[in-house]
Amino acid sequence: MLSAVQELSCWRRLLTGTVLLCLLLVPFPTWSAPASTARVLFINPTWQGHPHWQRITDTMQMAAREFGLQLEVVYAGYEDRNKRLSYKDLVVKASLETPKPDYVVFMFYKSVGAETLAALEKAKIHSFTINTPIPDNERQAIGLPQQRFKYWLGHIAPDDRIVGAQLAIAMQGLLAPQPQTQAPVQGIGLTGDWLSSVAQDRQSGFLSVTPASRVWIRQVVPAGWETDKARSKTQILLQRYPDSRFIWCASDTMALGAIDALKAMGRWQPKAYVIGGVDWTAQGLDAIARGELDASVGGHFLDGGWVMVMIYDHWHGVRLDKRKTLITSPMKTLTQDNVQPYRDKLKKWSQQTISFLPFSLYHNGRNEYHFAIEPLLAP
């Protein structure tokens, strides 16, 4: 017979074995390994096929393939008059998805940008804003990236005041020589819409370099970034100021409308007008090659690639909080003298194989970004 002590020891061993067996049979939750690649959501503010924003989308997809990032694109539909509300709703919807995206890329919309950042902050989703400047009054309220909103990692956009001035200066350089005693060349301007910070900044830069020049700007009017509106507004302005020979436009789409207006009025003559736009649209570059449009400032469609570089770096542990969080997009002016190689490459842009890897800090070991157009597009 077993002593009391021996019997107690046997019971302990039996109980221990039973507990261990039960633990082995209990179905523990299965934990999935961390995703091997980042999920990126891009909210395109316009529609599929938009001349400027589709090229940004194509650039993001190109970089995503190279970096092995999962990119999803949703289109907000710029033609919707309630676009600001629906745009914000798209961000909120994304923040509630399962699984949530790791990064959201979007254009900072005036008046709802802070709310959009707040929704992403609450959901703990990293974000980047691109392609459109943040209005000065809102920048004071929201601060810099990673200050008030910790998950807002960075912002890249052109300095549109410089863009507006850059275009005006290039156009002035294309004017025919004239004696200093001759009266200034008369000009008109077409901008986007009064609520757009991009339109306001480009117009401000344009007007900042014309008062001291030999161009007398008679009037600048909004044309909503649309070719049809630009056509009708140009006809009205040319009837009002028939001697105007200088037509500055805040986008290529509006510049093409101005050209259409001249043709419809029977006033089109090669070299009789100097016309400029912004964005490097395919139609705009074709018009430069034909000698109809004189200049276009662009390159900011590459923001789509630059932001994917930064996402790739952050995903691989590069601490972007130690880098420059507000980045100015590199921009370049194209005229008939230099348009052809860029036009050739951009004609089939979505089919190009362009490497953004050399710009990655994770790849090259540098301390700062040096984004540039020429290594990607120049022959």
C-alpha positions in Angstrom: 0.0 0.0 0.0 1.1 3.5 -0.7 1.7 5.9 2.1 -0.3 9.1 2.3 2.7 11.1 1.1 3.2 8.8 -1.9 -0.5 8.8 -2.8 -0.5 12.6 -2.7 2.5 12.7 -5.0 0.8 10.4 -7.5 -2.3 12.6 -7.6 -0.1 15.7 -8.2 1.6 14.0 -11.1 -1.7 12.8 -12.6 -3.2 16.3 -12.2 -0.2 18.0 -13.7 -0.3 15.7 -16.7 -4.0 16.2 -17.2 -3.7 20.0 -17.1 -0.8 20.0 -19.6 -2.9 17.7 -21.9 -5.9 20.1 -21.6 -3.7 23.1 -22.4 -2.4 21.4 -25.5 -5.9 20.7 -26.7 -7.2 24.2 -26.2 -7.3 26.1 -29.5 -5.1 29.2 -29.0 -5.7 32.2 -31.3 -3.5 32.2 -34.4 -1.5 35.3 -34.8 -0.6 36.3 -38.4 2.9 37.5 -39.1 3.4 41.2 -39.8 2.6 42.1 -43.4 5.6 41.7 -45.6 4.7 44.8 -47.6 2.9 48.1 -46.9 -0.7 48.7 -47.9 -1.1 52.1 -49.5 -4.3 53.9 -50.3 -4.3 56.8 -52.7 -7.4 59.0 -52.9 -7.3 60.6 -56.3 -9.3 63.8 -56.1 -10.5 63.6 -59.7 -11.7 60.9 -62.0 -9.9 58.1 -63.9 -8.1 59.5 -66.9 -7.8 63.1 -65.7 -4.9 64.7 -67.7 -2.8 65.6 -64.6 -3.9 63.3 -61.8 -4.0 60.1 -63.8 -0.3 60.7 -64.6 0.3 61.0 -60.8 -1.5 57.7 -60.3 0.5 56.0 -63.1 3.7 57.2 -61.4 2.6 55.8 -58.0 1.7 52.5 -59.6 5.1 52.4 -61.3 7.0 53.0 -58.0 4.7 50.6 -56.2 5.7 47.8 -58.6 9.4 48.6 -58.1 9.2 48.8 -54.3 6.8 45.9 -53.8 4.1 48.0 -52.2 0.4 47.2 -52.4 -1.3 50.3 -53.9 -5.1 50.8 -54.0 -6.6 53.9 -55.8 -10.0 55.3 -55.3 -11.4 58.2 -57.3 -13.3 61.0 -55.5 -14.7 62.5 -58.7 -13.7 66.1 -59.0 -16.8 67.1 -60.9 -18.9 66.4 -57.8 -19.9 69.8 -56.4 -19.8 68.3 -52.9 -16.4 66.9 -53.5 -14.9 68.2 -50.2 -17.5 66.3 -48.2 -17.3 63.1 -50.2 -13.5 63.3 -50.2 -13.3 63.5 -46.4 -15.9 60.7 -46.2 -13.6 58.5 -48.3 -10.8 59.0 -45.8 -13.1 58.2 -42.8 -14.3 55.1 -44.6 -10.7 54.0 -45.2 -9.9 54.5 -41.5 -12.7 52.0 -40.6 -11.7 49.2 -43.0 -10.4 45.9 -41.9 -7.5 45.6 -42.5 -6.8 49.3 -42.5 -4.3 50.7 -44.9 -0.9 51.3 -43.5 -0.6 54.6 -45.4 -3.1 57.0 -47.0 -1.9 59.5 -49.6 -4.2 62.4 -50.4 -4.4 66.0 -51.6 -4.8 68.6 -48.8 -8.2 70.1 -49.3 -8.8 73.6 -48.1 -11.2 73.8 -45.1 -11.4 70.0 -44.6 -7.7 69.1 -44.5 -7.4 69.3 -40.7 -10.5 67.1 -40.3 -9.1 64.6 -42.7 -5.8 64.4 -40.8 -7.7 64.1 -37.5 -9.6 61.1 -38.8 -6.4 59.4 -39.8 -4.8 60.3 -36.5 -7.6 58.7 -34.6 -7.3 55.5 -36.7 -3.5 55.6 -36.2 -2.9 55.5 -40.0 0.2 57.1 -41.4 -0.4 59.7 -44.1 1.2 61.9 -46.6 -0.2 64.9 -48.4 0.9 65.8 -51.9 0.7 68.1 -54.9 -1.2 71.0 -53.4 0.1 73.6 -51.0 -1.4 74.1 -47.5 -2.9 77.5 -47.1 -0.9 79.7 -44.7 -3.8 80.2 -42.3 -4.4 76.5 -42.0 -0.7 75.7 -41.7 -0.6 77.8 -38.6 -3.5 75.8 -37.1 -2.3 72.3 -38.0 1.5 72.8 -37.6 4.1 70.8 -39.4 3.9 67.1 -40.1 4.5 65.0 -37.0 3.7 67.9 -34.6 0.0 68.1 -33.8 -0.7 65.1 -36.0 1.9 62.5 -35.3 0.8 60.1 -38.0 1.0 62.8 -40.7 4.5 62.0 -41.9 5.2 64.6 -44.6 4.0 66.9 -47.4 5.3 67.4 -50.9 4.0 70.0 -53.3 5.2 72.7 -55.7 5.7 76.2 -54.5 2.9 77.5 -56.7 3.9 81.2 -56.2 7.2 80.3 -57.8 5.4 78.3 -60.5 3.3 81.2 -61.5 6.3 83.5 -61.6 8.4 81.0 -63.4 5.9 80.7 -66.2 5.5 84.5 -66.5 9.3 85.0 -66.7 9.6 82.3 -69.4 6.8 83.8 -71.4 8.4 87.3 -71.2 11.6 85.8 -72.5 9.7 84.6 -75.6 8.3 88.1 -76.5 9.7 89.7 -79.6 12.3 92.3 -78.9 10.9 95.9 -78.7 12.3 99.3 -78.0 12.2 100.5 -74.4 10.2 103.5 -75.5 7.4 101.3 -76.9 4.2 100.8 -74.9 4.1 97.6 -72.8 2.6 94.5 -74.4 -1.0 94.0 -73.1 -1.9 90.7 -71.5 -4.6 88.8 -69.8 -4.7 85.8 -67.4 -6.8 82.8 -66.7 -6.7 81.2 -63.2 -8.5 78.2 -61.6 -11.2 79.2 -59.2 -11.2 81.7 -56.4 -11.4 79.1 -53.7 -8.4 77.2 -54.9 -5.1 77.9 -53.0 -3.2 76.6 -56.0 -5.0 79.2 -58.3 -4.4 81.9 -55.8 -0.7 81.2 -55.3 0.0 80.8 -59.1 -1.8 84.1 -59.8 0.1 85.8 -57.0 3.4 84.7 -58.3 2.4 85.7 -61.9 1.4 89.2 -60.8 4.5 89.6 -58.6 6.9 89.6 -61.7 4.8 91.5 -64.2 4.4 95.1 -62.8 8.1 95.9 -63.4 8.2 94.1 -66.8 7.1 95.3 -70.2 3.8 93.5 -69.9 0.6 95.3 -68.8 -1.8 92.8 -67.4 -5.3 94.1 -68.0 -7.3 91.5 -66.2 -7.1 88.0 -64.6 -10.3 85.9 -64.4 -11.2 82.4 -63.1 -11.9 79.7 -65.6 -12.3 76.7 -63.2 -9.4 74.7 -64.7 -11.7 73.8 -67.6 -11.0 74.1 -71.4 -14.6 75.2 -72.3 -14.7 77.9 -69.6 -11.3 79.1 -70.7 -12.5 79.3 -74.3 -15.5 81.5 -73.4 -13.6 83.6 -70.9 -10.8 84.3 -73.4 -13.3 85.4 -76.1 -14.8 87.9 -73.6 -11.5 89.2 -72.5 -10.2 89.6 -76.1 -13.3 91.5 -77.0 -12.7 93.7 -74.0 -8.9 94.1 -74.5 -8.4 93.4 -78.3 -4.7 94.4 -78.2 -3.8 91.7 -75.7 -0.9 89.4 -77.0 0.2 87.8 -73.7 -2.1 85.1 -72.3 -0.9 83.5 -69.0 -2.9 80.4 -67.8 -2.7 78.6 -64.5 -3.0 75.2 -66.3 -2.5 73.6 -69.8 -6.2 72.8 -70.0 -7.1 76.5 -69.8 -4.3 77.4 -72.2 -5.7 75.1 -74.8 -9.1 76.8 -74.3 -7.5 80.1 -75.0 -5.9 78.8 -78.2 -9.3 77.4 -79.3 -10.8 80.9 -78.6 -8.3 82.6 -80.8 -8.9 80.1 -83.6 -12.7 80.5 -83.3 -12.4 84.3 -83.5 -10.2 84.1 -86.6 -7.4 85.7 -84.7 -4.9 82.9 -84.6 -1.5 83.6 -86.1 1.8 81.8 -85.3 4.0 83.9 -83.1 1.4 86.6 -82.8 0.6 85.6 -79.2 2.7 84.3 -76.3 0.6 81.7 -74.3 1.7 79.6 -71.4 0.3 76.9 -69.1 1.1 74.6 -66.2 1.1 70.8 -65.8 2.9 69.2 -68.8 -0.3 67.5 -70.0 0.0 65.3 -73.1 -2.2 67.7 -75.0 -0.2 70.7 -73.8 3.2 69.2 -74.8 1.7 68.4 -78.2 0.6 72.0 -78.6 4.1 73.2 -77.7 5.5 70.9 -80.4 3.1 72.3 -82.9 4.1 75.8 -82.1 0.7 76.8 -80.6 1.5 76.8 -76.9 4.7 78.5 -76.0 5.6 77.2 -72.5 4.4 74.8 -69.8 5.8 74.5 -66.3 5.5 71.0 -64.8 7.2 68.0 -63.2 4.9 67.8 -60.1 3.2 64.6 -61.4 6.4 62.9 -60.1 5.1 63.7 -56.6 3.4 60.3 -56.9 6.8 58.7 -57.2 8.5 60.8 -54.5 5.8 59.9 -51.9 6.2 56.2 -52.6 9.9 56.5 -52.0 9.2 58.0 -48.6 6.7 55.3 -47.8 9.1 52.6 -48.8 11.8 54.2 -46.6 9.5 54.7 -43.6 8.2 51.1 -43.9 11.9 50.0 -43.7 12.6 51.9 -40.6 14.0 55.2 -41.9 13.0 57.8 -39.3 11.4 60.5 -41.4 10.9 62.7 -38.3 14.6 63.5 -38.6 14.3 64.5 -42.2 12.7 67.5 -43.9 9.0 67.0 -43.6 7.9 69.8 -46.1 9.4 69.1 -49.5 9.1 71.4 -52.5 8.5 69.5 -55.8 11.2 70.1 -58.5 9.7 71.9 -61.5 10.9 72.7 -65.0 9.8 74.9 -67.9 9.4 73.3 -71.3 9.3 75.3 -74.6 9.9 74.3 -78.2 13.6 74.3 -77.5 13.5 71.4 -75.1 10.1 69.8 -75.2 10.8 66.9 -77.6 12.7 64.4 -75.3 10.2 64.9 -72.5 7.2 64.6 -74.8 8.5 61.4 -76.2 9.0 59.8 -72.8 5.7 61.0 -71.4 3.6 59.9 -74.4 3.6 56.3 -73.0 4.3 57.2 -69.4 2.3 54.4 -67.9 4.3 51.8 -69.9 7.7 53.2 -68.9 10.1 51.5 -66.6 11.6 54.2 -64.4 13.6 53.5 -61.3 12.9 55.5 -58.1 15.2 53.3 -56.0 18.3 55.6 -56.3 16.3 58.3 -54.5 15.6 56.1 -51.5 17.5 56.9 -48.3 17.1 53.3 -47.2 18.9 52.3 -50.4 21.5 55.0 -50.8 22.3 55.7 -47.2 22.0 59.5 -47.5 20.6 61.8 -44.9 18.4 64.0 -47.1 16.2 63.5 -50.1 17.5 65.0 -53.4 14.5 64.6 -55.7 15.2 65.7 -59.3 13.4 65.5 -62.7 16.4 65.1 -65.1 17.6 61.7 -63.9 14.2 60.2 -64.7 13.2 62.1 -67.8 16.1 63.7 -69.6 17.6 61.7 -72.5 
